[in-house]
Amino acid sequence: SHSVRCGQSTKIHCSNVCGNTLNCGKHSCTQVCHAGKCSSCQLTVQQVCYCGSTFKEVLCGTKEEFSDGFGNFSCQNICGKKLNCGRHNCTQVCHPQPCQLCPRLPQVVYRCPCGQTPLSKLLELGCVERKICTDPIPSCGKTCGKPLSCGSYEFIHTCESLCHEGDCRPCSHTSNIYCRCGFKKKVTAITFMCDKRCNKKRSCGRHKCNEVCCVDTEHKCSLVCGRKLNCGLHRCEEPCHRGSCQTCWQTSFDELTCYCGESVIYPPVPCGTQPPECKKTCTRPHDCDHPVYHSCHSEEKCPPCTYLTQKWCMGKHELRSNIPCHLSDISCGLRCNQMLKCGMHKCKRICHKGECLIDEECKQPCIIPRLYCNHPCMAPCHPSSPCPTTSCSAISIATKLTDLQLGDSVEISRLITKKEMKQARLQCDEECLALQRNRRLAEALEIDDNSDPFNTRSSGPKYSDLLKEDARKDLKFVSDVEKEMRMLVEAVNKGKHAKKSHCYPPMNRDHRRIIHELAQVYGIESVSYDNEPKRNVVITAVK
């Protein structure tokens, strides 16, 4: 005991053994002074079944430990003890009470085997009186008539043999018999089991029953749980169950310390307990010699060193300052400019790690002047071979430009590559088809192109340059928005309602701006609602 301030909630412990009596009432607690109730007694006690043929061990102090004078439990086997007659054995399942009297004793048997005629009447007819249990029981000679296990509730089959001792013979009739689970039936004289497997969940809620022709109602799971306990080291050995497993009951009686040994947790230490926190500076060996600012820890790897240092970038272009110690690959953001293997060009990549070209060849254009015009070669880099003898494209272009000034037509496909032609060619759209149709109609009606009778030059939507740039970047989104607006306008113009609205899903600021600008082009009202990040746009078309 200690003297403490009134109201102090700190629990007081000593280093003595608890010694309180456990739940079994026989043994004492061996743990060091602790708070709360003592744990249950962990010693085992050997028990014997009622018939004395089976033994098992249980925890001391449990309900299973107590005996009723005949034994502790039933082994579910046949008892087999000698009856009071001394000639027959008990045929009951292992039971706690004394065995019954021999069922064949003369003072117990009063009727014939089938039970229809009293033995007193058979004695009057001249039958021999029984003296001991081994004497045969007189038969009345009538049909047995005992109900058999086959048949159904409506049609009960009975034994057709004459009055006899022992079990009745198998039934000679046939009937529609259901399997024990009631799923199938067939014409037979004996009970049978179907091949249907039970799909119901077991009591644990994790596994299926899978029993063939199952008649069980509780579906108890007989598997071991096997899930990891809260300690992360051991697994649950209880039968498979619902809910969380119990805490790991294993305990260590060794002291648990931090890495440096300053902080200690004294035994008993429950399994899974983490090392204690320590506020001392970490004493583990480090890769650098900079000052250590983190505390003692139980993890094997220390946090990265954040001491600010000076380091060269990967390309050795400049010495960078205020770089954390643990960073190694630093890019300065400048062009590499290292001379390539060809000896003619320099690397154009941003400051990088390793070699410039590992398994590749330089593909930059050759800058060696041509012999006759002094223009650069421009063929892919070829350090080990002479420049190819091709015509200079600069001279060809200059010649064609001169022809254009004189009024001649020029085929430019010969002056550019196929890739450049493919990139420069535009795909025809609906606007192109409309212009071609209007042009053919104007030619048929002999209308001058400059008169613009169909208002084709001024009827198209006027898109801003920013909107056009957005369409180039995200054509699918802009097309979907325009399609929705077009359908909304047509629905209002053709329908009965004076106006209709459409709500777009939440989107970023750039997409909302595109919708507002397209709404101005289509003459539609657009309003933004809600706050970020669920801000969205609602458009309304008025007839």
Salt bridges, closest charged atoms under 4 A:
GLU65 OE2 - LYS26 NZ 2.76
GLU160 OE2 - HIS173 NE2 2.80
GLU165 OE1 - ARG104 NH1 2.53
ASP195 OD1 - LYS184 NZ 2.99
GLU218 OE1 - LYS220 NZ 3.59
GLU299 OE1 - HIS297 ND1 3.65
GLU300 OE1 - ARG284 NH1 3.91
GLU318 OE2 - ARG320 NH1 2.54
ASP329 OD2 - LYS353 NZ 3.21
ASP452 OD1 - ARG457 NH1 3.68
GLU469 OE1 - ARG472 NH1 3.15
ASP470 OD2 - ARG513 NH1 3.01
ASP474 OD2 - HIS511 NE2 3.51
ASP480 OD2 - LYS476 NZ 3.19
GLU484 OE2 - HIS502 ND1 3.54
GLU517 OE2 - ARG513 NH1 3.30
GLU532 OE2 - ARG512 NH2 2.68
